[in-house]
Structures are given as C-alpha cells and as structure tokens.
C-alpha cells in the first residue's frame, strides 16, 4: 500500500512561550491523496491558517508530524529545494503578495529564475504557458499589479505558484478578498487545474458555498480543535457538530431563506439558536438553498 501524498498526525501548534503561550491547534490528523481537495474551515482565529502554514513550513509544530510521500517534513529552511517546490501557497490578498514594482511576466518568472530553470527563452515560454493555463491574456505580462483587477491579481499568484509544478497547492482564503462573481470564476479555474494537473489542494475557507464547489473532504476546526471531518456530502448535508451547523446557517441569507424572522435575526447577529431551529436550517440546506443545487 502506497503512502498518501500528505499525512498529518496529531499536529499541535503553539505561539509564544511561558505564561503567555497560546495553543492555536490542539491536535489534527488526516491524509491527503494526489488530486484530492481537503477544505479546512472555521471562523477567523479557529486555527485553520496555522494548520496549513505548518504544512508549508512557515510555522514549526510543537508536536506531531507532517509527512510528504511518507517522509517527515522539517521546517522550511531545512527542506531541500525539491521538497519546497512540491508545496506552493496562494495567499488571501493577492495585492500584498505581488511585488508592486515588477511586471506580471517578471512576477510569474521569478521562481523559475531563482531555481535556474532553463535560459531566458525557455522561461519566457513557460511564463506564456502558465498565463494561458490561468486564463490571463498575454498582453497583461507587461502590466504591473496596480493595473489589474482583484481576480487577475489572484490568477497571477496562482500562475506563480504553479511555475515549479507543485503536487500540493495551499489556498489560504484565496477567494475571500474577491467579489462573488470573481470567486466563482477563480474557484472554477482552481477546480479545472486540479483535474488537469492531478493537483492535491488544501483549501482554507470560512465560506461553505466555496467548500461545496471545491472540496472532496472537509476538516472543521473550532478554537483549535477538530470538531468534524469527512466527505463533503456527509459533513455539509448531515453534520454531527452544532458548530458545523452554525457555519452552514451563516452561509445562508437568513431573511431570504427562512420564514421565521426571529431565527433570521438571531443568525444575522451571531446569537445562539436552539437545536430545533438549527435542524430547520438543515432542512433548508438539504433542499439546496445553501448551494443553489437540486439536492
């Protein structure tokens, strides 16, 4: 039996030392196969970004293991170049992750140049291939980030992340800074790339609609604890955790989807609601109101 592409076991992440130490993740375990998308969901501060940053090597775990192809991953500075290339990350704000002084072509070319990928003509051909792959017009290569829309900037970030042909892409809230229409376009692009490249993905989000479109499996984190984990079809339509049900309820437009104005107001204000009321929300979700589908 072959090892999964990514294996996380009992991962614990702490920040600070002594009395002020804060535990951001209290233990997390899952496997990710090639081509599989695992969504990591939760509110802001839940620990989901800490988890994927540990996978990327940006945060050192207090305990537990992160394995790639069965081998334990050290901190980023100790990882060999080939391992670094296998895991790439796309961040939330494409504007802050792109050098404003460089042109798009140079931004996408940068990882190729740093790793001595071919000569100038070969790198130019690879940049053109990546721009086509991410649906960027060739004329954008000469523009700077400030001249691009939010969706175009995120496509540039994705193209740059794909330059070294990674096997695992981490999308850390990569859609949250975009408007709804652009979110749909970029999520469709990521789904296409996943299929075409057999690309595994850790998809961090608090948006359950995007999770439904993008992921195969879901890991739900509340205050650093994994409260639910499993296939999308089970977690989103038959959640066992009250926290997951609240996340799903928050994804609805309560006043449009719910007839009870008191429940709608409670959901909008983030107030506690009863299990009976949440079950009513779940019936609406199972009917397709959350995802716009026919389930």
HUFENDA-V780072 format. One record per residue. N is the residue number from 1. RES is the residue in three letters. SS is DSSP state (h for helix, s for strand, l for the rest). PHI is phi in whole degrees, 0 to 359 (* if undefined). Layout:
n:N res:RES ss:SS phi:PHI
n:N res:RES ss:SS phi:PHI
//
This chain:
n:1 res:UNK ss:l phi:*
n:2 res:UNK ss:l phi:282
n:3 res:UNK ss:l phi:288
n:4 res:UNK ss:l phi:296
n:5 res:UNK ss:l phi:300
n:6 res:UNK ss:s phi:235
n:7 res:UNK ss:s phi:227
n:8 res:UNK ss:s phi:246
n:9 res:UNK ss:s phi:229
n:10 res:UNK ss:s phi:50
n:11 res:UNK ss:s phi:284
n:12 res:UNK ss:s phi:236
n:13 res:UNK ss:s phi:232
n:14 res:UNK ss:s phi:242
n:15 res:UNK ss:s phi:238
n:16 res:UNK ss:l phi:80
n:17 res:UNK ss:l phi:222
n:18 res:UNK ss:h phi:69
n:19 res:UNK ss:h phi:299
n:20 res:UNK ss:h phi:271
n:21 res:UNK ss:l phi:295
n:22 res:UNK ss:s phi:236
n:23 res:UNK ss:s phi:267
n:24 res:UNK ss:s phi:275
n:25 res:UNK ss:s phi:219
n:26 res:UNK ss:s phi:260
n:27 res:UNK ss:l phi:118
n:28 res:UNK ss:l phi:213
n:29 res:UNK ss:l phi:220
n:30 res:UNK ss:s phi:192
n:31 res:UNK ss:s phi:244
n:32 res:UNK ss:s phi:228
n:33 res:UNK ss:l phi:269
n:34 res:UNK ss:l phi:304
n:35 res:UNK ss:l phi:81
n:36 res:UNK ss:l phi:269
n:37 res:UNK ss:s phi:247
n:38 res:UNK ss:s phi:252
n:39 res:UNK ss:s phi:274
n:40 res:UNK ss:s phi:244
n:41 res:UNK ss:s phi:237
n:42 res:UNK ss:l phi:160
n:43 res:UNK ss:l phi:290
n:44 res:UNK ss:l phi:300
n:45 res:UNK ss:l phi:85
n:46 res:UNK ss:l phi:285
n:47 res:UNK ss:l phi:114
n:48 res:UNK ss:h phi:292
n:49 res:UNK ss:h phi:290
n:50 res:UNK ss:h phi:299
n:51 res:UNK ss:h phi:300
n:52 res:UNK ss:h phi:287
n:53 res:UNK ss:h phi:291
n:54 res:UNK ss:h phi:293
n:55 res:UNK ss:h phi:297
n:56 res:UNK ss:h phi:286
n:57 res:UNK ss:l phi:90
n:58 res:UNK ss:l phi:275
n:59 res:UNK ss:l phi:229
n:60 res:UNK ss:l phi:271
n:61 res:UNK ss:l phi:295
n:62 res:UNK ss:l phi:286
n:63 res:UNK ss:s phi:198
n:64 res:UNK ss:s phi:93
n:65 res:UNK ss:s phi:227
n:66 res:UNK ss:s phi:239
n:67 res:UNK ss:s phi:244
n:68 res:UNK ss:s phi:239
n:69 res:UNK ss:l phi:53
n:70 res:UNK ss:l phi:85
n:71 res:UNK ss:s phi:253
n:72 res:UNK ss:s phi:295
n:73 res:UNK ss:l phi:270
n:74 res:UNK ss:l phi:279
n:75 res:UNK ss:l phi:299
n:76 res:UNK ss:h phi:306
n:77 res:UNK ss:h phi:295
n:78 res:UNK ss:h phi:259
n:79 res:UNK ss:l phi:279
n:80 res:UNK ss:l phi:293
n:81 res:UNK ss:h phi:306
n:82 res:UNK ss:h phi:297
n:83 res:UNK ss:h phi:292
n:84 res:UNK ss:h phi:300
n:85 res:UNK ss:h phi:292
n:86 res:UNK ss:h phi:288
n:87 res:UNK ss:s phi:239
n:88 res:UNK ss:s phi:233
n:89 res:UNK ss:s phi:229
n:90 res:UNK ss:s phi:244
n:91 res:UNK ss:l phi:267
n:92 res:UNK ss:l phi:296
n:93 res:UNK ss:l phi:258
n:94 res:UNK ss:h phi:296
n:95 res:UNK ss:h phi:297
n:96 res:UNK ss:h phi:279
n:97 res:UNK ss:h phi:265
n:98 res:UNK ss:l phi:249
n:99 res:UNK ss:l phi:293
n:100 res:UNK ss:l phi:292
n:101 res:UNK ss:l phi:273
n:102 res:UNK ss:l phi:263
n:103 res:UNK ss:s phi:274
n:104 res:UNK ss:h phi:304
n:105 res:UNK ss:h phi:302
n:106 res:UNK ss:h phi:291
n:107 res:UNK ss:h phi:296
n:108 res:UNK ss:h phi:290
n:109 res:UNK ss:h phi:286
n:110 res:UNK ss:h phi:310
n:111 res:UNK ss:h phi:297
n:112 res:UNK ss:h phi:292
n:113 res:UNK ss:h phi:291
n:114 res:UNK ss:h phi:296
n:115 res:UNK ss:l phi:264
n:116 res:UNK ss:l phi:59
n:117 res:UNK ss:l phi:279
n:118 res:UNK ss:l phi:59
n:119 res:UNK ss:l phi:267
n:120 res:UNK ss:h phi:300
n:121 res:UNK ss:h phi:291
n:122 res:UNK ss:h phi:292
n:123 res:UNK ss:h phi:295
n:124 res:UNK ss:h phi:298
n:125 res:UNK ss:h phi:294
n:126 res:UNK ss:h phi:293
n:127 res:UNK ss:h phi:298
n:128 res:UNK ss:h phi:298
n:129 res:UNK ss:h phi:296
n:130 res:UNK ss:h phi:294
n:131 res:UNK ss:h phi:294
n:132 res:UNK ss:h phi:294
n:133 res:UNK ss:h phi:299
n:134 res:UNK ss:l phi:259
n:135 res:UNK ss:l phi:61
n:136 res:UNK ss:l phi:255
n:137 res:UNK ss:l phi:296
n:138 res:UNK ss:h phi:304
n:139 res:UNK ss:h phi:293
n:140 res:UNK ss:h phi:288
n:141 res:UNK ss:h phi:300
n:142 res:UNK ss:h phi:267
n:143 res:UNK ss:l phi:267
n:144 res:UNK ss:s phi:260
n:145 res:UNK ss:h phi:308
n:146 res:UNK ss:h phi:296
n:147 res:UNK ss:h phi:269
n:148 res:UNK ss:l phi:252
n:149 res:UNK ss:l phi:283
n:150 res:UNK ss:h phi:301
n:151 res:UNK ss:h phi:294
n:152 res:UNK ss:h phi:295
n:153 res:UNK ss:h phi:299
n:154 res:UNK ss:h phi:291
n:155 res:UNK ss:h phi:294
n:156 res:UNK ss:h phi:297
n:157 res:UNK ss:h phi:298
n:158 res:UNK ss:h phi:293
n:159 res:UNK ss:h phi:301
n:160 res:UNK ss:h phi:297
n:161 res:UNK ss:h phi:295
n:162 res:UNK ss:h phi:274
n:163 res:UNK ss:l phi:304
n:164 res:UNK ss:l phi:266
n:165 res:UNK ss:l phi:56
n:166 res:UNK ss:l phi:291
n:167 res:UNK ss:l phi:260
n:168 res:UNK ss:s phi:229
n:169 res:UNK ss:s phi:249
n:170 res:UNK ss:s phi:256
n:171 res:UNK ss:s phi:252
n:172 res:UNK ss:s phi:267
n:173 res:UNK ss:l phi:54
n:174 res:UNK ss:l phi:292
n:175 res:UNK ss:l phi:254
n:176 res:UNK ss:l phi:291
n:177 res:UNK ss:l phi:272
n:178 res:UNK ss:l phi:255
n:179 res:UNK ss:l phi:288
n:180 res:UNK ss:h phi:301
n:181 res:UNK ss:h phi:297
n:182 res:UNK ss:h phi:292
n:183 res:UNK ss:h phi:303
n:184 res:UNK ss:h phi:299
n:185 res:UNK ss:h phi:295
n:186 res:UNK ss:h phi:289
n:187 res:UNK ss:h phi:294
n:188 res:UNK ss:h phi:295
n:189 res:UNK ss:h phi:299
n:190 res:UNK ss:h phi:298
n:191 res:UNK ss:h phi:295
n:192 res:UNK ss:h phi:296
n:193 res:UNK ss:h phi:296
n:194 res:UNK ss:h phi:301
n:195 res:UNK ss:h phi:289
n:196 res:UNK ss:h phi:293
n:197 res:UNK ss:h phi:256
n:198 res:UNK ss:l phi:52
n:199 res:UNK ss:l phi:267
n:200 res:UNK ss:s phi:283
n:201 res:UNK ss:s phi:213
n:202 res:UNK ss:s phi:257
n:203 res:UNK ss:s phi:250
n:204 res:UNK ss:s phi:272
n:205 res:UNK ss:s phi:199
n:206 res:UNK ss:l phi:250
n:207 res:UNK ss:l phi:262
n:208 res:UNK ss:h phi:291
n:209 res:UNK ss:h phi:294
n:210 res:UNK ss:h phi:296
n:211 res:UNK ss:h phi:300
n:212 res:UNK ss:h phi:299
n:213 res:UNK ss:h phi:287
n:214 res:UNK ss:h phi:262
n:215 res:UNK ss:l phi:258
n:216 res:UNK ss:l phi:267
n:217 res:UNK ss:s phi:228
n:218 res:UNK ss:s phi:227
n:219 res:UNK ss:s phi:240
n:220 res:UNK ss:s phi:261
n:221 res:UNK ss:s phi:242
n:222 res:UNK ss:s phi:235
n:223 res:UNK ss:l phi:50
n:224 res:UNK ss:l phi:85
n:225 res:UNK ss:s phi:251
n:226 res:UNK ss:s phi:283
n:227 res:UNK ss:s phi:257
n:228 res:UNK ss:s phi:195
n:229 res:UNK ss:s phi:204
n:230 res:UNK ss:s phi:160
n:231 res:UNK ss:s phi:298
n:232 res:UNK ss:h phi:306
n:233 res:UNK ss:h phi:298
n:234 res:UNK ss:h phi:270
n:235 res:UNK ss:h phi:293
n:236 res:UNK ss:l phi:277
n:237 res:UNK ss:l phi:252
n:238 res:UNK ss:l phi:219
n:239 res:UNK ss:l phi:292
n:240 res:UNK ss:l phi:267
n:241 res:UNK ss:l phi:261
n:242 res:UNK ss:h phi:298
n:243 res:UNK ss:h phi:296
n:244 res:UNK ss:h phi:298
n:245 res:UNK ss:h phi:296
n:246 res:UNK ss:h phi:293
n:247 res:UNK ss:h phi:299
n:248 res:UNK ss:h phi:294
n:249 res:UNK ss:h phi:299
n:250 res:UNK ss:h phi:293
n:251 res:UNK ss:h phi:283
n:252 res:UNK ss:l phi:280
n:253 res:UNK ss:l phi:271
n:254 res:UNK ss:h phi:303
n:255 res:UNK ss:h phi:289
n:256 res:UNK ss:h phi:276
n:257 res:UNK ss:h phi:261
n:258 res:UNK ss:l phi:245
n:259 res:UNK ss:l phi:272
n:260 res:UNK ss:l phi:273
n:261 res:UNK ss:h phi:296
n:262 res:UNK ss:h phi:292
n:263 res:UNK ss:h phi:293
n:264 res:UNK ss:h phi:301
n:265 res:UNK ss:h phi:294
n:266 res:UNK ss:h phi:297
n:267 res:UNK ss:h phi:294
n:268 res:UNK ss:h phi:295
n:269 res:UNK ss:h phi:268
n:270 res:UNK ss:l phi:72
n:271 res:UNK ss:l phi:276
n:272 res:UNK ss:l phi:293
n:273 res:UNK ss:l phi:232
n:274 res:UNK ss:l phi:284
n:275 res:UNK ss:h phi:299
n:276 res:UNK ss:h phi:297
n:277 res:UNK ss:h phi:294
n:278 res:UNK ss:h phi:295
n:279 res:UNK ss:h phi:295
n:280 res:UNK ss:h phi:297
n:281 res:UNK ss:h phi:298
n:282 res:UNK ss:h phi:297
n:283 res:UNK ss:h phi:297
n:284 res:UNK ss:h phi:294
n:285 res:UNK ss:h phi:296
n:286 res:UNK ss:h phi:296
n:287 res:UNK ss:l phi:282
n:288 res:UNK ss:l phi:106
n:289 res:UNK ss:l phi:293
n:290 res:UNK ss:l phi:289
n:291 res:UNK ss:l phi:258
n:292 res:UNK ss:l phi:71
n:293 res:UNK ss:l phi:249
n:294 res:UNK ss:l phi:253
n:295 res:UNK ss:l phi:292
//
